[in-house]
């Protein structure tokens, strides 16, 4: 592995390396051994936000990374979604992972779709959580979109607590412990302002609708019944257009269900990934 900084052992949190791929420096965490599962996170999100789910993913090799401009990865040049997909493909090459299962969440679900379309030979199974097809999907309310256009929720705990019922809902909005965990994870490594803008640039005008029917990887589509950002109609649309897809909508779940109720999703993930 071509690392630009010394790697570190983090106990049950895995091993952290800084990997340079095509001139882009990325922070990467690997955990466990076995069949590889790549985690691709949401807009502005960092590796720390995956910790509750990663603790439950046993018996496989789990790989997570900070996208350019998020967490500890610098922003790099402007990229559209196909460019991000090539970057992830090159990261898999660097990690010597020929074929992986992919779990994409929110913004990461869009990138996961692009990767499965552009580089299908690298994707065994695909999980799309809280995702949509971009243009052609049912949009969130203007108020929700307004809050998503800037990363203040990663910098201000006060703002995050105030805005969560509007944009995230679910358990994080209902339970103080879940909210506190979100605050800690976000404040650990917030995105840079330019990095957040670059992620918005990548997704603006993007759509997978014309080619969803070409995705051949078996796909699990997960949605939260109370998600204000990605309405459940978008999960149904993805599941209806991808040939080998199944849909599961979690009752009472908001947009952050992978992070704030991982115990309720891990059985679905493990069953799907174990199916040959």
C-alpha positions as CSV (number, residue, x, y, z in Angstrom):
1,X,0.0,0.0,0.0
2,X,1.3,3.4,-1.0
3,X,0.9,5.5,2.2
4,X,1.9,9.1,2.6
5,X,1.8,8.9,6.4
6,X,2.6,6.2,8.9
7,X,-0.4,3.9,9.5
8,X,-1.8,3.4,13.0
9,X,-3.5,0.5,14.8
10,X,-6.7,1.6,16.4
11,X,-7.7,-1.5,18.3
12,X,-11.3,-2.6,17.6
13,X,-11.7,0.5,15.4
14,X,-9.4,-1.0,12.7
15,X,-6.2,0.2,11.0
16,X,-5.9,3.7,9.6
17,X,-3.7,4.6,6.6
18,X,-3.3,7.6,4.4
19,X,-3.3,6.4,0.8
20,X,-2.4,8.4,-2.3
21,X,-4.3,7.5,-5.4
22,X,-3.8,9.4,-8.6
23,X,-2.4,12.4,-6.6
24,X,-5.4,12.4,-4.2
25,X,-4.7,11.7,-0.5
26,X,-7.4,9.6,1.2
27,X,-7.8,8.5,4.8
28,X,-8.7,4.8,4.8
29,X,-9.7,2.5,7.6
30,X,-9.6,-1.3,7.3
31,X,-11.1,-3.7,9.9
32,X,-11.3,-7.4,10.1
33,X,-10.7,-10.1,7.5
34,X,-12.8,-12.1,5.0
35,X,-15.1,-11.0,2.2
36,X,-14.5,-7.3,1.6
37,X,-17.2,-4.7,2.2
38,X,-16.6,-1.1,1.1
39,X,-18.5,1.7,2.9
40,X,-19.1,5.0,1.0
41,X,-20.5,7.7,3.2
42,X,-22.8,10.7,2.8
43,X,-22.4,14.4,2.1
44,X,-19.7,15.9,4.4
45,X,-19.6,12.8,6.5
46,X,-16.4,11.1,7.9
47,X,-15.2,7.7,8.9
48,X,-16.1,8.3,12.6
49,X,-19.8,8.3,11.7
50,X,-19.5,4.6,10.6
51,X,-18.2,3.4,14.0
52,X,-21.6,2.2,15.4
53,X,-22.2,0.0,12.3
54,X,-18.6,-1.1,11.9
55,X,-18.6,-2.6,15.4
56,X,-21.4,-4.9,14.3
57,X,-19.8,-5.9,11.0
58,X,-17.8,-9.0,12.0
59,X,-16.5,-11.9,10.0
60,X,-15.6,-9.7,6.9
61,X,-13.0,-7.2,5.9
62,X,-14.6,-3.7,6.2
63,X,-13.0,-0.8,4.4
64,X,-14.1,2.9,4.9
65,X,-12.6,6.1,3.5
66,X,-13.0,9.8,3.8
67,X,-14.0,11.1,0.4
68,X,-12.1,14.1,-1.0
69,X,-12.8,17.1,1.2
70,X,-14.4,15.2,4.0
71,X,-12.9,14.0,7.3
72,X,-9.1,14.0,7.0
73,X,-8.9,13.8,3.1
74,X,-8.1,17.0,1.4
75,X,-10.5,18.3,-1.2
76,X,-8.5,17.9,-4.4
77,X,-9.7,19.1,-7.8
78,X,-13.4,19.4,-8.9
79,X,-14.8,16.0,-9.7
80,X,-18.1,14.8,-11.1
81,X,-19.6,11.4,-10.1
82,X,-17.8,9.4,-12.9
83,X,-14.5,10.9,-11.7
84,X,-15.3,9.9,-8.1
85,X,-16.1,6.4,-9.3
86,X,-12.7,6.1,-11.1
87,X,-11.1,7.3,-7.9
88,X,-12.8,4.6,-5.9
89,X,-11.8,2.0,-8.5
90,X,-8.2,3.1,-8.3
91,X,-8.4,2.9,-4.5
92,X,-9.6,-0.7,-4.8
93,X,-6.6,-1.3,-7.1
94,X,-4.2,0.2,-4.5
95,X,-5.8,-1.9,-1.7
96,X,-5.5,-5.0,-4.0
97,X,-9.3,-5.6,-3.8
98,X,-10.5,-7.1,-7.1
99,X,-14.2,-7.3,-6.3
100,X,-16.1,-6.0,-3.3
101,X,-19.5,-5.6,-1.8
102,X,-20.5,-1.9,-1.6
103,X,-22.7,-0.1,1.0
104,X,-23.4,3.4,-0.1
105,X,-25.2,5.8,2.1
106,X,-27.0,9.0,0.9
107,X,-24.4,10.9,-1.3
108,X,-22.4,7.7,-1.2
109,X,-25.4,5.7,-2.6
110,X,-25.2,7.9,-5.7
111,X,-21.5,7.2,-6.0
112,X,-22.1,3.4,-5.4
113,X,-24.6,3.4,-8.3
114,X,-22.1,5.1,-10.5
115,X,-19.4,2.6,-9.6
116,X,-21.7,-0.3,-10.2
117,X,-22.6,1.1,-13.6
118,X,-19.1,2.2,-14.8
119,X,-17.1,-0.6,-13.3
120,X,-19.5,-3.6,-12.8
121,X,-16.7,-6.1,-12.6
122,X,-15.6,-4.6,-9.3
123,X,-19.0,-4.9,-7.5
124,X,-20.3,-8.2,-6.2
125,X,-23.3,-7.0,-4.3
126,X,-24.7,-3.4,-3.8
127,X,-26.5,-1.8,-0.9
128,X,-28.1,1.6,-1.4
129,X,-29.2,3.2,1.9
130,X,-31.0,6.5,2.0
131,X,-30.2,7.0,-1.7
132,X,-31.9,8.4,-4.8
133,X,-31.4,8.6,-8.5
134,X,-30.6,12.3,-8.6
135,X,-32.5,14.2,-11.3
136,X,-35.9,12.5,-11.7
137,X,-36.2,11.7,-8.0
138,X,-38.8,13.1,-5.6
139,X,-37.0,16.1,-4.0
140,X,-36.9,17.0,-0.4
141,X,-38.8,20.1,0.8
142,X,-37.1,23.5,0.0
143,X,-36.5,24.0,3.7
144,X,-34.6,20.7,4.0
145,X,-32.6,21.5,0.9
146,X,-31.7,24.9,2.3
147,X,-30.2,23.3,5.4
148,X,-28.2,20.8,3.3
149,X,-26.5,23.5,1.1
150,X,-24.0,24.3,3.8
151,X,-22.1,22.2,6.4
152,X,-22.9,24.2,9.6
153,X,-24.4,21.0,11.1
154,X,-20.8,19.6,11.2
155,X,-19.4,22.6,13.0
156,X,-22.1,23.7,15.5
157,X,-23.6,21.2,17.9
158,X,-26.3,23.8,18.7
159,X,-27.3,24.1,15.1
160,X,-27.3,20.3,14.6
161,X,-29.6,19.8,17.6
162,X,-31.9,22.5,16.3
163,X,-32.1,21.3,12.7
164,X,-32.1,17.5,13.2
165,X,-35.9,17.1,13.6
166,X,-36.3,18.9,10.3
167,X,-33.7,17.2,8.1
168,X,-32.9,13.9,9.8
169,X,-35.8,12.9,12.1
170,X,-35.7,9.3,13.4
171,X,-33.9,8.1,16.5
172,X,-31.4,11.0,16.5
173,X,-34.2,13.4,16.8
174,X,-35.9,11.4,19.6
175,X,-33.1,10.2,21.8
176,X,-30.4,12.3,23.5
177,X,-27.8,9.6,23.4
178,X,-28.1,9.2,19.6
179,X,-27.8,12.9,19.2
180,X,-24.7,13.1,21.5
181,X,-23.1,10.4,19.4
182,X,-23.7,12.3,16.2
183,X,-22.2,15.5,17.7
184,X,-19.0,13.7,18.8
185,X,-18.6,12.0,15.4
186,X,-19.1,15.1,13.4
187,X,-16.9,17.4,15.5
188,X,-14.1,14.8,15.3
189,X,-13.3,15.6,11.7
190,X,-15.7,18.0,10.0
191,X,-15.5,18.6,6.2
192,X,-13.7,21.5,4.8
193,X,-15.8,24.3,3.2
194,X,-14.3,23.7,-0.2
195,X,-14.6,20.0,0.2
196,X,-18.3,20.2,1.0
197,X,-18.8,22.5,-2.0
198,X,-17.0,20.0,-4.2
199,X,-19.3,17.2,-3.1
200,X,-22.3,19.4,-4.0
201,X,-20.7,20.1,-7.3
202,X,-20.3,16.4,-8.0
203,X,-23.9,15.6,-7.4
204,X,-25.5,18.7,-9.0
205,X,-27.3,17.7,-12.2
206,X,-26.3,14.1,-11.8
207,X,-28.8,11.3,-12.5
208,X,-28.7,7.5,-12.7
209,X,-32.3,7.2,-14.0
210,X,-31.4,6.5,-17.7
211,X,-29.1,3.6,-16.8
212,X,-30.4,2.1,-13.6
213,X,-31.8,-0.8,-15.6
214,X,-28.2,-1.7,-16.6
215,X,-27.0,-2.4,-13.1
216,X,-26.6,-6.1,-12.8
217,X,-25.3,-6.5,-9.2
218,X,-27.8,-7.9,-6.8
219,X,-29.0,-4.9,-4.9
220,X,-30.6,-4.2,-1.5
221,X,-32.4,-0.8,-1.3
222,X,-32.9,0.5,2.3
223,X,-35.0,3.5,3.2
224,X,-36.3,5.2,6.4
225,X,-40.0,5.6,6.6
226,X,-39.6,9.0,8.2
227,X,-36.6,10.3,6.2
228,X,-37.1,14.0,5.3
229,X,-34.2,14.1,2.9
230,X,-34.8,11.0,0.8
231,X,-38.5,10.2,0.7
232,X,-39.5,6.5,0.5
233,X,-40.8,7.0,-3.0
234,X,-37.2,7.4,-4.1
235,X,-36.2,4.0,-2.6
236,X,-39.2,2.4,-4.3
237,X,-38.1,4.0,-7.6
238,X,-34.5,2.6,-7.3
239,X,-35.8,-0.9,-6.4
240,X,-38.2,-0.8,-9.3
241,X,-35.6,0.2,-11.9
242,X,-32.7,-2.0,-10.9
243,X,-33.2,-5.5,-12.2
244,X,-32.0,-7.6,-9.2
245,X,-33.2,-5.4,-6.4
246,X,-35.1,-5.9,-3.2
247,X,-36.5,-3.1,-1.0
248,X,-36.8,-2.7,2.7
249,X,-38.3,0.4,4.4
250,X,-37.5,0.7,8.1
251,X,-40.5,1.8,10.3
252,X,-39.8,4.9,12.4
253,X,-36.4,5.4,10.8
254,X,-35.0,8.8,9.7
255,X,-32.2,9.6,7.4
256,X,-29.4,8.4,9.8
257,X,-30.7,4.9,10.4
258,X,-27.4,3.2,9.6
259,X,-25.8,5.3,12.3
260,X,-28.5,5.7,15.0
261,X,-30.1,2.2,14.8
262,X,-27.5,-0.1,13.4
263,X,-28.8,-3.0,15.5
264,X,-32.0,-2.9,13.5
265,X,-30.2,-2.9,10.1
266,X,-27.3,-5.3,10.7
267,X,-29.5,-8.4,10.2
268,X,-30.7,-7.2,6.9
269,X,-27.2,-6.4,5.8
270,X,-25.7,-9.7,6.9
271,X,-28.5,-11.8,5.3
272,X,-28.2,-10.0,2.0
273,X,-24.4,-10.2,1.9
274,X,-24.4,-13.9,2.9
275,X,-26.8,-14.8,0.1
276,X,-24.9,-16.5,-2.7
